[in-house]
Amino acid sequence: MPHVIFHKNGQTYSADVPLRTNLVVKAGIKQFPFPHLSYGCGMGKCAKCACKVLQGGEQLPPANWKEKKQLGAHLAGGYRLACQLWLEHDIELLQDAEPLASAVTPGAGA
């Protein structure tokens, strides 16, 4: 069972989650502590669920095309889209108080 540590607004939340859990799904059904996770579309189109991976990033699969498109240079800073991650290992995440701006330019075929 993966253990998740989630930081937001100076608060820390942690929980064990079932294998292959998606945190945006957990947030959507209001399962503690993940209602505090900001998200929008849940499909990798808006970057509102972007989180900085503090620990456990080496266990994640490489970023997919949606993450590359939405996050751009933020990927190198350790950011990933929570909606695109199905957790199989322990992870520690930080979500900024304000949503990360998408790397996609509005009106550019997003």
C-alpha positions as CSV (number, residue, x, y, z in Angstrom):
1,M,0.0,0.0,0.0
2,P,1.6,3.3,-1.0
3,H,1.9,5.9,1.7
4,V,1.2,9.5,0.5
5,I,2.4,12.7,2.3
6,F,0.7,15.8,0.8
7,H,1.6,19.4,1.7
8,K,-0.5,22.4,1.0
9,N,-1.0,25.8,2.6
10,G,1.4,25.0,5.4
11,Q,-0.5,21.8,6.4
12,T,0.6,18.2,6.0
13,Y,-1.8,15.3,5.3
14,S,-0.8,11.7,5.0
15,A,-2.6,8.4,4.4
16,D,-2.0,4.9,3.0
17,V,-3.9,4.4,-0.3
18,P,-4.7,1.3,-2.2
19,L,-2.3,0.3,-5.0
20,R,-2.8,2.1,-8.3
21,T,-4.7,5.0,-6.6
22,N,-5.2,8.2,-8.5
23,L,-5.3,11.2,-6.0
24,V,-7.6,13.3,-8.3
25,V,-10.1,10.5,-8.1
26,K,-9.7,10.4,-4.3
27,A,-10.2,14.2,-4.2
28,G,-13.3,14.0,-6.4
29,I,-15.0,11.5,-4.1
30,K,-14.0,13.6,-1.0
31,Q,-11.9,10.9,0.7
32,F,-9.7,12.4,3.4
33,P,-7.2,13.9,3.2
34,F,-7.3,14.4,-0.5
35,P,-10.2,16.9,-0.8
36,H,-7.5,19.5,-0.2
37,L,-5.9,18.6,-3.6
38,S,-6.8,21.3,-6.2
39,Y,-7.8,19.9,-9.6
40,G,-9.8,20.8,-12.7
41,C,-10.4,18.5,-15.6
42,G,-8.8,15.3,-14.4
43,M,-7.6,14.5,-17.9
44,G,-4.3,16.3,-18.1
45,K,-5.7,19.4,-19.9
46,C,-5.5,22.1,-17.3
47,A,-2.5,21.6,-14.9
48,K,-4.6,22.6,-11.9
49,C,-3.5,19.4,-10.1
50,A,0.2,20.0,-10.7
51,C,2.3,19.0,-7.6
52,K,6.0,19.1,-6.9
53,V,7.3,15.7,-6.1
54,L,9.5,16.0,-3.0
55,Q,10.2,12.2,-2.5
56,G,9.4,9.1,-4.5
57,G,9.8,10.6,-8.0
58,E,12.3,8.0,-9.0
59,Q,9.6,5.4,-8.7
60,L,7.2,7.2,-11.1
61,P,7.0,6.4,-14.7
62,P,8.3,9.0,-17.2
63,A,6.1,11.9,-17.8
64,N,3.5,11.3,-20.6
65,W,2.8,13.6,-23.5
66,K,0.0,15.4,-21.5
67,E,2.4,16.3,-18.7
68,K,5.1,17.4,-21.1
69,K,2.6,19.6,-22.9
70,Q,1.0,21.1,-19.8
71,L,4.1,21.4,-17.5
72,G,6.8,22.3,-20.0
73,A,9.9,23.5,-18.1
74,H,8.2,22.8,-14.8
75,L,8.9,19.1,-15.3
76,A,12.6,19.7,-14.8
77,G,11.6,21.4,-11.4
78,G,10.0,18.2,-10.2
79,Y,6.4,18.9,-11.0
80,R,3.9,16.3,-12.2
81,L,0.2,16.2,-12.9
82,A,-1.6,14.3,-10.1
83,C,-4.4,13.2,-12.5
84,Q,-1.8,11.3,-14.6
85,L,-0.3,9.3,-11.7
86,W,-1.5,5.9,-10.6
87,L,0.5,5.4,-7.4
88,E,2.4,2.2,-6.8
89,H,5.0,3.5,-4.3
90,D,5.3,5.9,-1.4
91,I,5.3,9.6,-2.5
92,E,5.6,13.0,-1.0
93,L,4.0,15.9,-2.8
94,L,3.7,19.7,-2.4
95,Q,0.9,21.6,-4.1
96,D,1.4,25.4,-4.4
97,A,-1.4,27.6,-2.9
98,E,-2.0,29.0,-6.4
99,P,-2.4,26.6,-9.4
100,L,0.7,26.3,-11.6
101,A,0.2,28.1,-14.9
102,S,-0.1,25.7,-17.8
103,A,2.8,25.8,-20.3
104,V,0.1,25.8,-23.1
105,T,-0.5,29.2,-24.5
106,P,-4.3,30.0,-24.5
107,G,-5.8,29.8,-28.0
108,A,-2.8,27.7,-29.3
109,G,-4.8,24.5,-29.8
110,A,-4.9,23.4,-26.2
